[in-house]
Amino acid sequence: MNLYKIPFNKPCLAGNEIRYMLQAMEAGPISGDGPFTKDCHTLLEQSLGVFKALLTTSCTHALEMAALLLEVQPGDEVIVPSFTFVSTINAFVLRGARPVFADIRTDTLNLDETAIEALITRHTRAIVPVHYAGVGCEMDSIVDIAGRHRVAIVEDNAHGLFGKYRGQYLGTFGTFATQSFHETKNFTCGEGGALLINDPEYVERAEIIREKGTNRSRFFRGHVDKYTWVDLGSSYLPSDILAAFLYAQLEAREQIQHKRHKIWQYYYDNLKDWAIEHDVRLPHVPEYCEQTYHMFYLLMPGLEQRQSLIAHLRACGILSVFHYLPLHLSHMGRQFGGKAGDCPVTENMSDRLLRLPFYNDLTVDDQTYIVEAICQFRGKI
Ligand SMILES: *Cc1c(COP(=O)(O)O)cnc(C)c1O
């Protein structure tokens, strides 16, 4: 039973999920790379204009594939915002890389592009920008810096599918980009992800790594007469049943994004006066970024006010959550030398950020109730 009248997240069906899953089961092969997987690949490639899209079992696994493809080795360094999910960097640490934590911008909470260059050394192999809340990072600068230093870009685009930066789709700037279809993301199949490949040179090896280190994809296309172990690899293909579920969601992308836009705008319009009055900041979206309406957050004046608003909303039956404990201060981060004060903006924002309930089927009635509860908050603001 849900203890909350309004949960933080709820998986929502777009309409055709069950029909497509049945279709997948009736048609036969339900392992990876079946017809629905191919449909998802084509949809992602054509709608974004990426060279190749490959579904994976998670965004975490897509990041692991990127690290394998870049041949990240012990001694290499990878630049990553401290304000992100663990997988963004863990995938590279698994290959022996050392995380180099960068701070974030105060406005969008994205990787601070002006902090990157000072962190580059001769060991730097990759920069991993995260398009936080589906608002694009400053890709003009990041692409320029990466190009000058011959460092790869891997976009962690878990929040940013179908978002744009200066008219260009997020996920098309890096050598690779990774997507998540976890149930908390805009489009979901429960657990799932995708690797987007913008450099054709990596496609064949990506297919091999994804197929347990075998050339099975080439075998299925009739390019070789038997398949065998040719490289490193693992099992990164989702079942076609999950791809069927996902295809129903991706196909409904316009309706889903329309719903999320309305939810985001309702929060924004109905909280902006309250926010000004109480010294609370709402999300900032530069005019050249088309965001994805992945989340709605409040930046409270401080930790105490944030914690008491979470408690107040909980008492009203509303689950709100904080986001991202700084990675450089985590148990693992400290083992790589992270210490308080390294990323002051991250540390500050992490104390103040509060995410409001956000899912496709959140009703206006529920949102009205949430906004009223916030406006009644008499905590230490
Ligand atoms: C959700 C998320 C991930 C991990 O996605 P999974 O599909 O659960 O592996 C990685 N990075 C960011 C920024 C995320 O929000």
Ligand as a Chemical Component Dictionary entry (heavy atoms), coordinates in Angstrom:
data_LIG
# 
_chem_comp.id                   LIG 
_chem_comp.type                 NON-POLYMER 
_chem_comp.pdbx_formal_charge   0 
_chem_comp.three_letter_code    LIG 
# 
loop_
_chem_comp_atom.comp_id 
_chem_comp_atom.atom_id 
_chem_comp_atom.alt_atom_id 
_chem_comp_atom.type_symbol 
_chem_comp_atom.charge 
_chem_comp_atom.model_Cartn_x 
_chem_comp_atom.model_Cartn_y 
_chem_comp_atom.model_Cartn_z 
_chem_comp_atom.pdbx_ordinal 
LIG C1 C1 C 0 18.705 7.331  -14.077 1  
LIG C2 C2 C 0 20.054 7.810  -14.376 2  
LIG C3 C3 C 0 21.098 6.935  -14.715 3  
LIG C4 C4 C 0 20.985 5.442  -14.614 4  
LIG O1 O1 O 0 20.004 4.914  -15.418 5  
LIG P1 P1 P 0 19.705 3.331  -15.351 6  
LIG O2 O2 O 0 18.914 3.106  -16.611 7  
LIG O3 O3 O 0 18.890 3.122  -14.113 8  
LIG O4 O4 O 0 20.980 2.610  -15.326 9  
LIG C5 C5 C 0 22.318 7.466  -15.100 10 
LIG N1 N1 N 0 22.512 8.786  -15.124 11 
LIG C6 C6 C 0 21.551 9.673  -14.798 12 
LIG C7 C7 C 0 21.838 11.133 -14.874 13 
LIG C8 C8 C 0 20.297 9.209  -14.379 14 
LIG O5 O5 O 0 19.357 10.080 -14.014 15 
# 
loop_
_chem_comp_bond.comp_id 
_chem_comp_bond.atom_id_1 
_chem_comp_bond.atom_id_2 
_chem_comp_bond.value_order 
_chem_comp_bond.pdbx_ordinal 
LIG C1 C2 SING 1  
LIG C2 C3 SING 2  
LIG C2 C8 DOUB 3  
LIG C3 C4 SING 4  
LIG C3 C5 DOUB 5  
LIG C4 O1 SING 6  
LIG O1 P1 SING 7  
LIG P1 O2 DOUB 8  
LIG P1 O3 SING 9  
LIG P1 O4 SING 10 
LIG C5 N1 SING 11 
LIG N1 C6 DOUB 12 
LIG C6 C7 SING 13 
LIG C6 C8 SING 14 
LIG C8 O5 SING 15 
# 
